Amino acid sequence: MNAKPQQGYTMTIVRGCLALVGIAIFSGTLFCAAGAQEKSQTSKSTVVTATQDPAESTPPSDGPDVLQRRNPRYELSKGDIFDLNFPFTPEFNQTVTVHPDGFITLTGVGDLFVAGKTVPQLRELLQADYAKILRDPVINVVLKDFEKPYFIAGGDVSHPGKYELRDDTTLVQAIAIAGGFTENSKHSQVLLFHRVSHDWDEVKVLNVKKMFQDRNLSEDLHLQPGDMFFVPQNTISKIRKWIPYTSVSTGINPPVF
């Protein structure tokens, strides 16, 4: 008599368990699908970012990439003198002078072009050349006499020329070293040229007149070795010093008709 109700109760429990299992499987399927879709979207976003034009993600610059050179090393020039020391083969020790054509003459290996090379670059060239006659050569390069740091003053200053740059020097100080402005100088447009590579010069226009008027030298730039500044003439000074009197009298007293 009680078997059927008990059997029905058991079937109800089984159906409920199956329903819970079905719901769990369905939820897991939805979760996996959502995760796969999100992963797919993330992958697509990454690909799009990776395939963007590099030029679009790079901030614009005021000049070519070559202007980014920083902390440049000294480059050998004509007339430089340096010692070559070979710790393990001292018979190759020598003092070398850079010839006017940029070459040097080396004991045992002949001539080598070195003008424009830095000391580390020179060391690599020497090691490559001496490796032909020595095994794993060790070479020390010691500069003895080289071109001293300098700046060039040009235009309307009292004493234009080339000056040795001995210490930290600003543009205003360099103008004073060159004797200062003349009566014809255009103080408001001083040009400063700075070599940034073999092919490019950076040019800046500085209003020194405004610096003096404002009594503020915060915009005064520090010179780097090899810099050149140029002071142009003002407009009035470009007028010829001597002109025919007839031209002046005609302008002052025009003819009456």
C-alpha positions as a Python dict, from the first residue, in 0.01 Angstrom:
ca = {
    (1, 'M'): (0, 0, 0),
    (2, 'N'): (283, 244, 87),
    (3, 'A'): (515, 131, -195),
    (4, 'K'): (372, 356, -465),
    (5, 'P'): (384, 683, -268),
    (6, 'Q'): (737, 603, -163),
    (7, 'Q'): (834, 527, -523),
    (8, 'G'): (680, 855, -640),
    (9, 'Y'): (866, 1045, -373),
    (10, 'T'): (1193, 885, -485),
    (11, 'M'): (1130, 978, -850),
    (12, 'T'): (1062, 1336, -748),
    (13, 'I'): (1398, 1356, -572),
    (14, 'V'): (1577, 1206, -874),
    (15, 'R'): (1412, 1452, -1112),
    (16, 'G'): (1512, 1740, -887),
    (17, 'C'): (1875, 1624, -881),
    (18, 'L'): (1878, 1589, -1258),
    (19, 'A'): (1734, 1938, -1292),
    (20, 'L'): (2006, 2082, -1068),
    (21, 'V'): (2274, 1900, -1268),
    (22, 'G'): (2125, 2033, -1593),
    (23, 'I'): (2122, 2389, -1459),
    (24, 'A'): (2484, 2355, -1346),
    (25, 'I'): (2592, 2224, -1687),
    (26, 'F'): (2403, 2500, -1867),
    (27, 'S'): (2555, 2770, -1643),
    (28, 'G'): (2904, 2629, -1696),
    (29, 'T'): (2850, 2632, -2071),
    (30, 'L'): (2741, 2996, -2065),
    (31, 'F'): (3039, 3090, -1845),
    (32, 'C'): (3287, 2918, -2077),
    (33, 'A'): (3129, 3080, -2382),
    (34, 'A'): (3146, 3424, -2221),
    (35, 'G'): (3512, 3367, -2126),
    (36, 'A'): (3599, 3254, -2478),
    (37, 'Q'): (3424, 3557, -2627),
    (38, 'E'): (3606, 3795, -2393),
    (39, 'K'): (3938, 3628, -2473),
    (40, 'S'): (3863, 3658, -2843),
    (41, 'Q'): (3785, 4027, -2805),
    (42, 'T'): (4102, 4081, -2605),
    (43, 'S'): (4307, 3904, -2871),
    (44, 'K'): (4152, 4117, -3144),
    (45, 'S'): (4224, 4434, -2948),
    (46, 'T'): (4586, 4330, -2901),
    (47, 'V'): (4626, 4257, -3269),
    (48, 'V'): (4480, 4594, -3366),
    (49, 'T'): (4715, 4771, -3127),
    (50, 'A'): (5012, 4577, -3261),
    (51, 'T'): (4925, 4652, -3623),
    (52, 'Q'): (4880, 5027, -3574),
    (53, 'D'): (5112, 5252, -3764),
    (54, 'P'): (5414, 5323, -3536),
    (55, 'A'): (5414, 5680, -3661),
    (56, 'E'): (5069, 5734, -3508),
    (57, 'S'): (5186, 5630, -3160),
    (58, 'T'): (5506, 5831, -3174),
    (59, 'P'): (5478, 6193, -3062),
    (60, 'P'): (5576, 6442, -3331),
    (61, 'S'): (5924, 6584, -3308),
    (62, 'D'): (6070, 6913, -3422),
    (63, 'G'): (6346, 6752, -3621),
    (64, 'P'): (6491, 6426, -3752),
    (65, 'D'): (6587, 6137, -3528),
    (66, 'V'): (6949, 6236, -3561),
    (67, 'L'): (6876, 6533, -3333),
    (68, 'Q'): (6830, 6291, -3044),
    (69, 'R'): (7203, 6235, -2994),
    (70, 'R'): (7295, 6279, -2626),
    (71, 'N'): (7622, 6294, -2434),
    (72, 'P'): (7845, 6284, -2743),
    (73, 'R'): (8201, 6157, -2705),
    (74, 'Y'): (8504, 6350, -2827),
    (75, 'E'): (8583, 6277, -3191),
    (76, 'L'): (8940, 6271, -3316),
    (77, 'S'): (9045, 6546, -3554),
    (78, 'K'): (9351, 6646, -3752),
    (79, 'G'): (9655, 6723, -3540),
    (80, 'D'): (9544, 6523, -3235),
    (81, 'I'): (9820, 6334, -3055),
    (82, 'F'): (9772, 6021, -2846),
    (83, 'D'): (9974, 5736, -2696),
    (84, 'L'): (9917, 5371, -2772),
    (85, 'N'): (10024, 5142, -2487),
    (86, 'F'): (10050, 4764, -2528),
    (87, 'P'): (10080, 4617, -2174),
    (88, 'F'): (10183, 4269, -2294),
    (89, 'T'): (10382, 4371, -2602),
    (90, 'P'): (10552, 4699, -2509),
    (91, 'E'): (10765, 4692, -2823),
    (92, 'F'): (10456, 4824, -3005),
    (93, 'N'): (10413, 5125, -2775),
    (94, 'Q'): (10403, 5444, -2982),
    (95, 'T'): (10296, 5807, -2993),
    (96, 'V'): (10069, 5882, -3288),
    (97, 'T'): (9964, 6207, -3457),
    (98, 'V'): (9656, 6235, -3679),
    (99, 'H'): (9771, 6353, -4022),
    (100, 'P'): (9601, 6638, -4212),
    (101, 'D'): (9422, 6375, -4424),
    (102, 'G'): (9279, 6202, -4115),
    (103, 'F'): (9508, 5896, -4125),
    (104, 'I'): (9760, 5770, -3870),
    (105, 'T'): (10065, 5553, -3931),
    (106, 'L'): (10094, 5249, -3702),
    (107, 'T'): (10396, 5036, -3629),
    (108, 'G'): (10357, 4697, -3791),
    (109, 'V'): (10019, 4745, -3959),
    (110, 'G'): (10046, 5061, -4170),
    (111, 'D'): (9794, 5343, -4214),
    (112, 'L'): (9449, 5371, -4060),
    (113, 'F'): (9181, 5639, -4106),
    (114, 'V'): (9066, 5766, -3765),
    (115, 'A'): (8935, 6123, -3813),
    (116, 'G'): (8586, 6153, -3665),
    (117, 'K'): (8624, 5839, -3451),
    (118, 'T'): (8573, 5834, -3075),
    (119, 'V'): (8831, 5674, -2846),
    (120, 'P'): (8624, 5354, -2799),
    (121, 'Q'): (8579, 5328, -3177),
    (122, 'L'): (8951, 5383, -3228),
    (123, 'R'): (9032, 5110, -2977),
    (124, 'E'): (8812, 4863, -3165),
    (125, 'L'): (8980, 4949, -3498),
    (126, 'L'): (9325, 4909, -3346),
    (127, 'Q'): (9241, 4574, -3193),
    (128, 'A'): (9103, 4450, -3525),
    (129, 'D'): (9416, 4563, -3714),
    (130, 'Y'): (9671, 4434, -3461),
    (131, 'A'): (9484, 4102, -3433),
    (132, 'K'): (9643, 4025, -3770),
    (133, 'I'): (9989, 4008, -3612),
    (134, 'L'): (9916, 3973, -3238),
    (135, 'R'): (9700, 3730, -3045),
    (136, 'D'): (9421, 3900, -2849),
    (137, 'P'): (9596, 4238, -2838),
    (138, 'V'): (9530, 4465, -2540),
    (139, 'I'): (9567, 4833, -2632),
    (140, 'N'): (9525, 5144, -2418),
    (141, 'V'): (9463, 5478, -2586),
    (142, 'V'): (9566, 5794, -2398),
    (143, 'L'): (9492, 6135, -2552),
    (144, 'K'): (9781, 6378, -2504),
    (145, 'D'): (9708, 6678, -2722),
    (146, 'F'): (9368, 6744, -2876),
    (147, 'E'): (9146, 7027, -2988),
    (148, 'K'): (9039, 7225, -2683),
    (149, 'P'): (8670, 7312, -2637),
    (150, 'Y'): (8587, 7643, -2803),
    (151, 'F'): (8308, 7873, -2918),
    (152, 'I'): (8293, 8117, -3208),
    (153, 'A'): (8165, 8474, -3181),
    (154, 'G'): (8050, 8630, -3507),
    (155, 'G'): (7865, 8931, -3638),
    (156, 'D'): (7843, 9268, -3468),
    (157, 'V'): (8050, 9216, -3154),
    (158, 'S'): (8358, 9416, -3068),
    (159, 'H'): (8604, 9127, -3110),
    (160, 'P'): (8465, 8846, -3325),
    (161, 'G'): (8671, 8527, -3335),
    (162, 'K'): (8734, 8184, -3187),
    (163, 'Y'): (8757, 8159, -2808),
    (164, 'E'): (8854, 7875, -2578),
    (165, 'L'): (8564, 7740, -2374),
    (166, 'R'): (8736, 7686, -2040),
    (167, 'D'): (8439, 7673, -1805),
    (168, 'D'): (8061, 7669, -1792),
    (169, 'T'): (7979, 7974, -2004),
    (170, 'T'): (7642, 8123, -2101),
    (171, 'L'): (7561, 8315, -2418),
    (172, 'V'): (7557, 8652, -2239),
    (173, 'Q'): (7895, 8576, -2083),
    (174, 'A'): (8034, 8472, -2422),
    (175, 'I'): (7916, 8800, -2575),
    (176, 'A'): (8099, 8986, -2296),
    (177, 'I'): (8415, 8778, -2361),
    (178, 'A'): (8395, 8883, -2726),
    (179, 'G'): (8391, 9250, -2624),
    (180, 'G'): (8016, 9302, -2606),
    (181, 'F'): (7772, 9448, -2856),
    (182, 'T'): (7856, 9733, -3090),
    (183, 'E'): (7636, 10032, -3163),
    (184, 'N'): (7511, 9850, -3472),
    (185, 'S'): (7413, 9525, -3299),
    (186, 'K'): (7060, 9389, -3303),
    (187, 'H'): (7033, 9268, -2944),
    (188, 'S'): (6687, 9118, -2994),
    (189, 'Q'): (6782, 8854, -3251),
    (190, 'V'): (7105, 8681, -3152),
    (191, 'L'): (7146, 8350, -3337),
    (192, 'L'): (7296, 8050, -3158),
    (193, 'F'): (7414, 7756, -3370),
    (194, 'H'): (7473, 7417, -3205),
    (195, 'R'): (7608, 7118, -3398),
    (196, 'V'): (7404, 6808, -3317),
    (197, 'S'): (7544, 6579, -3587),
    (198, 'H'): (7764, 6583, -3895),
    (199, 'D'): (7469, 6697, -4106),
    (200, 'W'): (7251, 6905, -3874),
    (201, 'D'): (7281, 7227, -3674),
    (202, 'E'): (7024, 7341, -3422),
    (203, 'V'): (6951, 7715, -3449),
    (204, 'K'): (6794, 7925, -3174),
    (205, 'V'): (6703, 8295, -3177),
    (206, 'L'): (6748, 8470, -2843),
    (207, 'N'): (6623, 8812, -2738),
    (208, 'V'): (6914, 8932, -2525),
    (209, 'K'): (6772, 9284, -2523),
    (210, 'K'): (6460, 9160, -2344),
    (211, 'M'): (6672, 8967, -2093),
    (212, 'F'): (6852, 9288, -2000),
    (213, 'Q'): (6530, 9493, -1988),
    (214, 'D'): (6358, 9237, -1764),
    (215, 'R'): (6674, 9182, -1560),
    (216, 'N'): (6609, 8811, -1597),
    (217, 'L'): (6868, 8572, -1737),
    (218, 'S'): (6666, 8253, -1686),
    (219, 'E'): (6650, 8210, -2065),
    (220, 'D'): (7025, 8256, -2106),
    (221, 'L'): (7159, 7934, -2261),
    (222, 'H'): (7479, 7754, -2169),
    (223, 'L'): (7723, 7710, -2455),
    (224, 'Q'): (7847, 7369, -2566),
    (225, 'P'): (8189, 7303, -2726),
    (226, 'G'): (8182, 7409, -3089),
    (227, 'D'): (7883, 7645, -3055),
    (228, 'M'): (7872, 7963, -3259),
    (229, 'F'): (7665, 8274, -3200),
    (230, 'F'): (7601, 8548, -3453),
    (231, 'V'): (7484, 8901, -3378),
    (232, 'P'): (7320, 9067, -3682),
    (233, 'Q'): (7309, 9435, -3760),
    (234, 'N'): (7009, 9642, -3667),
    (235, 'T'): (6799, 9800, -3941),
    (236, 'I'): (6928, 10154, -3898),
    (237, 'S'): (7291, 10047, -3919),
    (238, 'K'): (7227, 9894, -4263),
    (239, 'I'): (7179, 10243, -4408),
    (240, 'R'): (7487, 10354, -4595),
    (241, 'K'): (7710, 10579, -4388),
    (242, 'W'): (7777, 10816, -4679),
    (243, 'I'): (7518, 10914, -4938),
    (244, 'P'): (7509, 11201, -5193),
    (245, 'Y'): (7396, 11531, -5043),
    (246, 'T'): (7152, 11584, -5330),
    (247, 'S'): (6955, 11278, -5216),
    (248, 'V'): (6924, 11418, -4864),
    (249, 'S'): (6832, 11770, -4974),
    (250, 'T'): (6573, 11636, -5213),
    (251, 'G'): (6406, 11443, -4936),
    (252, 'I'): (6412, 11735, -4689),
    (253, 'N'): (6329, 12016, -4929),
    (254, 'P'): (6120, 11872, -5209),
    (255, 'P'): (6093, 12089, -5518),
    (256, 'V'): (5796, 12328, -5530),
    (257, 'F'): (5589, 12328, -5846),
}
